[in-house]
Amino acid sequence: QVQLVESGGGLVQTGGSLRLSCAASGSNLSLYVMCWYRQAPGSQRELVALVTPGGGTKYASFVKGRFTISKDNAKNTAYLQMNGLKPEDTGVYFCSGVHRISGEEYWGQGTQVTVSS
C-alpha cells in the first residue's frame, strides 16, 4: 500500500513562494507518474503539474513559468516549487501517484495553501 504525505503548505503574501513536498512510502516513486492537483473552495479539483517516471513534466497553463515540479527518487519525494503566488492559487494541494503500468492511483491528504492579497 502506497502512502503519500504532503507538507509545506501555509499562508503567504502575493508574490511569495512555497515549496510543497510529497513523501512516498510503500513503493518506489520511480514507478509512478507523480501529480499535483489543487482544489479551491467550491471548485473542482484541477491538475497543476505532473512528472513522469522518465522525468518529463507538464504544467497547467495557469501555473506555467511560476511553478516547478520535480522529484528525488533517492528520497522518494516529489516537490512543487511555487513562485509568484497569487490569491487565485489558494486552495488545498494534493499529490497523487499513478503506477505507470497498472494505473493504480494513490492520493495524499492534502496541504492548505493560502495566498493573501
Phi and psi in degrees as GROMACS dihedral restraints (atoms count N, CA, C in turn):
[ dihedral_restraints ]
;  ai    aj    ak    al  type     phi  dphi    fc
    3     4     5     6     1   -86.8    20    10
    4     5     6     7     1   135.2    20    10
    6     7     8     9     1  -120.2    20    10
    7     8     9    10     1   134.6    20    10
    9    10    11    12     1  -120.2    20    10
   10    11    12    13     1   131.9    20    10
   12    13    14    15     1  -128.4    20    10
   13    14    15    16     1   117.2    20    10
   15    16    17    18     1   -89.0    20    10
   16    17    18    19     1   152.5    20    10
   18    19    20    21     1  -155.1    20    10
   19    20    21    22     1   167.6    20    10
   21    22    23    24     1   105.1    20    10
   22    23    24    25     1    -4.9    20    10
   24    25    26    27     1   -71.4    20    10
   25    26    27    28     1   172.6    20    10
   27    28    29    30     1   164.7    20    10
   28    29    30    31     1  -166.5    20    10
   30    31    32    33     1  -104.0    20    10
   31    32    33    34     1   130.2    20    10
   33    34    35    36     1  -142.9    20    10
   34    35    36    37     1   153.2    20    10
   36    37    38    39     1   -82.4    20    10
   37    38    39    40     1   159.9    20    10
   39    40    41    42     1   -53.2    20    10
   40    41    42    43     1   133.2    20    10
   42    43    44    45     1    91.3    20    10
   43    44    45    46     1    -9.2    20    10
   45    46    47    48     1   -79.5    20    10
   46    47    48    49     1  -176.6    20    10
   48    49    50    51     1  -132.5    20    10
   49    50    51    52     1   150.9    20    10
   51    52    53    54     1  -143.0    20    10
   52    53    54    55     1   152.2    20    10
   54    55    56    57     1  -122.8    20    10
   55    56    57    58     1   115.8    20    10
   57    58    59    60     1   -90.9    20    10
   58    59    60    61     1   144.6    20    10
   60    61    62    63     1  -121.8    20    10
   61    62    63    64     1   148.1    20    10
   63    64    65    66     1  -132.2    20    10
   64    65    66    67     1   102.2    20    10
   66    67    68    69     1   -90.8    20    10
   67    68    69    70     1   128.7    20    10
   69    70    71    72     1  -107.3    20    10
   70    71    72    73     1   144.4    20    10
   72    73    74    75     1  -139.2    20    10
   73    74    75    76     1   153.9    20    10
   75    76    77    78     1    95.6    20    10
   76    77    78    79     1   -11.4    20    10
   78    79    80    81     1  -163.8    20    10
   79    80    81    82     1   167.6    20    10
   81    82    83    84     1   -87.0    20    10
   82    83    84    85     1   123.4    20    10
   84    85    86    87     1   -59.5    20    10
   85    86    87    88     1   -24.8    20    10
   87    88    89    90     1   -67.3    20    10
   88    89    90    91     1   -12.3    20    10
   90    91    92    93     1   -90.8    20    10
   91    92    93    94     1    -1.4    20    10
   93    94    95    96     1  -121.6    20    10
   94    95    96    97     1   147.2    20    10
   96    97    98    99     1   -80.0    20    10
   97    98    99   100     1   121.4    20    10
   99   100   101   102     1  -101.4    20    10
  100   101   102   103     1   131.3    20    10
  102   103   104   105     1  -126.5    20    10
  103   104   105   106     1   150.4    20    10
  105   106   107   108     1  -116.1    20    10
  106   107   108   109     1   129.2    20    10
  108   109   110   111     1  -118.8    20    10
  109   110   111   112     1   164.5    20    10
  111   112   113   114     1  -141.7    20    10
  112   113   114   115     1   155.5    20    10
  114   115   116   117     1  -140.1    20    10
  115   116   117   118     1   117.2    20    10
  117   118   119   120     1   -88.5    20    10
  118   119   120   121     1   156.6    20    10
  120   121   122   123     1   -55.2    20    10
  121   122   123   124     1   129.4    20    10
  123   124   125   126     1    76.9    20    10
  124   125   126   127     1     5.6    20    10
  126   127   128   129     1  -120.0    20    10
  127   128   129   130     1   163.8    20    10
  129   130   131   132     1   -79.3    20    10
  130   131   132   133     1   156.8    20    10
  132   133   134   135     1   -67.4    20    10
  133   134   135   136     1   136.2    20    10
  135   136   137   138     1  -130.4    20    10
  136   137   138   139     1   146.6    20    10
  138   139   140   141     1   -73.7    20    10
  139   140   141   142     1   132.4    20    10
  141   142   143   144     1  -101.0    20    10
  142   143   144   145     1   -48.7    20    10
  144   145   146   147     1  -164.2    20    10
  145   146   147   148     1   158.2    20    10
  147   148   149   150     1  -143.5    20    10
  148   149   150   151     1   156.6    20    10
  150   151   152   153     1  -132.9    20    10
  151   152   153   154     1   131.1    20    10
  153   154   155   156     1   -84.1    20    10
  154   155   156   157     1   167.3    20    10
  156   157   158   159     1   -55.9    20    10
  157   158   159   160     1   -31.3    20    10
  159   160   161   162     1   -82.9    20    10
  160   161   162   163     1    -5.0    20    10
  162   163   164   165     1    98.6    20    10
  163   164   165   166     1     0.6    20    10
  165   166   167   168     1   -69.1    20    10
  166   167   168   169     1   148.1    20    10
  168   169   170   171     1  -127.6    20    10
  169   170   171   172     1   152.2    20    10
  171   172   173   174     1  -139.9    20    10
  172   173   174   175     1   148.6    20    10
  174   175   176   177     1  -133.2    20    10
  175   176   177   178     1   147.9    20    10
  177   178   179   180     1   -68.3    20    10
  178   179   180   181     1   149.2    20    10
  180   181   182   183     1   -60.4    20    10
  181   182   183   184     1   -30.4    20    10
  183   184   185   186     1   -76.5    20    10
  184   185   186   187     1    -6.6    20    10
  186   187   188   189     1  -121.3    20    10
  187   188   189   190     1    -5.3    20    10
  189   190   191   192     1   -59.6    20    10
  190   191   192   193     1   131.1    20    10
  192   193   194   195     1    90.3    20    10
  193   194   195   196     1   -13.1    20    10
  195   196   197   198     1  -113.4    20    10
  196   197   198   199     1   -36.7    20    10
  198   199   200   201     1  -107.7    20    10
  199   200   201   202     1   149.7    20    10
  201   202   203   204     1  -134.3    20    10
  202   203   204   205     1   125.0    20    10
  204   205   206   207     1   -98.2    20    10
  205   206   207   208     1   142.7    20    10
  207   208   209   210     1  -152.9    20    10
  208   209   210   211     1   171.5    20    10
  210   211   212   213     1  -148.5    20    10
  211   212   213   214     1   153.3    20    10
  213   214   215   216     1  -123.0    20    10
  214   215   216   217     1   101.4    20    10
  216   217   218   219     1   -62.5    20    10
  217   218   219   220     1   -33.4    20    10
  219   220   221   222     1   -64.9    20    10
  220   221   222   223     1   -35.3    20    10
  222   223   224   225     1   -93.4    20    10
  223   224   225   226     1    -3.7    20    10
  225   226   227   228     1    55.0    20    10
  226   227   228   229     1    43.4    20    10
  228   229   230   231     1  -136.5    20    10
  229   230   231   232     1   137.8    20    10
  231   232   233   234     1  -106.9    20    10
  232   233   234   235     1   154.7    20    10
  234   235   236   237     1  -133.5    20    10
  235   236   237   238     1   156.9    20    10
  237   238   239   240     1  -136.0    20    10
  238   239   240   241     1   106.6    20    10
  240   241   242   243     1   -86.7    20    10
  241   242   243   244     1   122.9    20    10
  243   244   245   246     1  -118.3    20    10
  244   245   246   247     1   115.3    20    10
  246   247   248   249     1  -116.2    20    10
  247   248   249   250     1   161.9    20    10
  249   250   251   252     1    57.7    20    10
  250   251   252   253     1    42.5    20    10
  252   253   254   255     1   -65.6    20    10
  253   254   255   256     1   145.0    20    10
  255   256   257   258     1  -122.1    20    10
  256   257   258   259     1   157.1    20    10
  258   259   260   261     1   -55.1    20    10
  259   260   261   262     1   -33.2    20    10
  261   262   263   264     1   -71.4    20    10
  262   263   264   265     1    -6.5    20    10
  264   265   266   267     1   -83.3    20    10
  265   266   267   268     1    -4.0    20    10
  267   268   269   270     1   -63.0    20    10
  268   269   270   271     1   136.2    20    10
  270   271   272   273     1   162.8    20    10
  271   272   273   274     1  -177.9    20    10
  273   274   275   276     1   -93.1    20    10
  274   275   276   277     1   127.5    20    10
  276   277   278   279     1  -102.8    20    10
  277   278   279   280     1   127.9    20    10
  279   280   281   282     1  -117.3    20    10
  280   281   282   283     1   144.2    20    10
  282   283   284   285     1  -107.1    20    10
  283   284   285   286     1   150.3    20    10
  285   286   287   288     1  -137.4    20    10
  286   287   288   289     1   153.9    20    10
  288   289   290   291     1  -125.3    20    10
  289   290   291   292     1   128.1    20    10
  291   292   293   294     1  -114.5    20    10
  292   293   294   295     1   119.5    20    10
  294   295   296   297     1   -62.3    20    10
  295   296   297   298     1   132.3    20    10
  297   298   299   300     1   -68.3    20    10
  298   299   300   301     1   -17.1    20    10
  300   301   302   303     1  -111.3    20    10
  301   302   303   304     1   -51.3    20    10
  303   304   305   306     1   -79.9    20    10
  304   305   306   307     1   -23.9    20    10
  306   307   308   309     1    79.5    20    10
  307   308   309   310     1     0.7    20    10
  309   310   311   312     1   -60.1    20    10
  310   311   312   313     1   139.7    20    10
  312   313   314   315     1  -123.2    20    10
  313   314   315   316     1   139.1    20    10
  315   316   317   318     1  -126.5    20    10
  316   317   318   319     1   148.7    20    10
  318   319   320   321     1  -126.9    20    10
  319   320   321   322     1   147.8    20    10
  321   322   323   324     1   -87.1    20    10
  322   323   324   325     1  -179.8    20    10
  324   325   326   327     1   -87.7    20    10
  325   326   327   328     1   -13.0    20    10
  327   328   329   330     1    96.6    20    10
  328   329   330   331     1   154.2    20    10
  330   331   332   333     1  -137.4    20    10
  331   332   333   334     1   136.3    20    10
  333   334   335   336     1   -82.1    20    10
  334   335   336   337     1   131.7    20    10
  336   337   338   339     1  -119.4    20    10
  337   338   339   340     1   125.2    20    10
  339   340   341   342     1  -126.4    20    10
  340   341   342   343     1   124.0    20    10
  342   343   344   345     1  -112.2    20    10
  343   344   345   346     1   117.9    20    10
  345   346   347   348     1   -90.6    20    10
  346   347   348   349     1   147.4    20    10
